[in-house]
């Protein structure tokens, strides 16, 4: 019984480690350090979307706004640059 609990705990910890944060996924796509990614208050965030968001890099590679989208399992993400204004403001 103890062995089963131990194996279950390892599976849960391993699964959690595989999840990427929105900031990490976005940073990898837009060429920005994770700590420099700012998730913006946007139309997507206000509507409660978990798979689409707006972001901006605030560091040395600072640029414009990006709209990013992922699938529900968060194993893929795509970002594209967008002009100022809706939906990111």
C-alpha positions in Angstrom: 0.0 0.0 0.0 2.8 2.4 0.8 4.5 1.6 -2.5 1.2 2.5 -4.3 1.0 5.9 -2.5 4.6 6.6 -3.3 4.2 5.9 -7.0 1.0 8.0 -7.1 2.9 10.9 -5.4 5.7 10.6 -7.9 3.3 10.7 -10.8 1.5 13.8 -9.5 4.8 15.6 -8.9 6.1 14.6 -12.3 2.9 15.8 -14.0 3.1 19.2 -12.2 6.7 19.7 -13.3 5.7 19.2 -16.9 3.3 22.2 -16.9 4.6 25.5 -18.2 3.4 28.8 -16.9 1.8 31.2 -19.2 4.8 33.5 -18.7 7.3 30.8 -19.6 5.4 29.7 -22.7 5.0 33.3 -23.8 8.6 34.2 -23.2 9.8 31.3 -25.3 7.6 32.4 -28.2 8.4 36.1 -28.2 12.1 35.9 -27.2 11.7 37.4 -23.7 12.9 36.3 -20.3 10.1 34.7 -18.2 10.5 37.3 -15.5 10.1 40.1 -18.1 6.8 38.9 -19.5 3.8 41.0 -18.4 0.4 39.4 -19.0 -1.9 42.4 -19.8 -5.4 43.2 -18.6 -7.2 42.4 -21.9 -10.5 41.5 -23.3 -9.5 37.9 -23.0 -8.5 38.1 -19.4 -11.7 40.0 -18.5 -13.8 37.4 -20.1 -12.0 34.6 -18.1 -10.2 32.9 -21.0 -7.6 30.4 -20.0 -6.3 29.7 -23.5 -5.9 33.2 -25.0 -4.1 36.2 -23.5 -2.2 39.3 -24.3 1.4 39.9 -23.2 4.3 42.3 -23.5 8.0 42.0 -22.9 9.2 44.6 -20.4 13.0 43.9 -20.5 15.8 44.5 -23.0 13.8 42.9 -25.8 10.8 45.1 -25.1 8.5 45.4 -28.0 4.8 45.7 -28.7 1.8 43.7 -27.6 1.3 40.0 -28.5 -1.8 37.9 -28.6 -1.0 34.3 -27.5 -3.1 31.2 -27.7 -2.7 27.6 -26.4 -4.6 24.4 -26.5 -6.4 23.3 -23.3 -3.5 20.9 -22.4 -1.0 23.7 -22.8 1.5 21.7 -24.8 1.6 24.2 -27.7 1.4 28.0 -27.9 1.5 30.5 -30.6 2.0 34.3 -30.3 1.7 37.0 -32.8 2.4 40.8 -32.6 -0.6 43.0 -32.7 -1.0 46.8 -32.9 -1.9 48.9 -29.8 -5.6 48.9 -29.0 -8.2 46.1 -28.8 -8.2 43.3 -27.9 -5.1 43.9 -25.7 -6.1 47.2 -24.1 
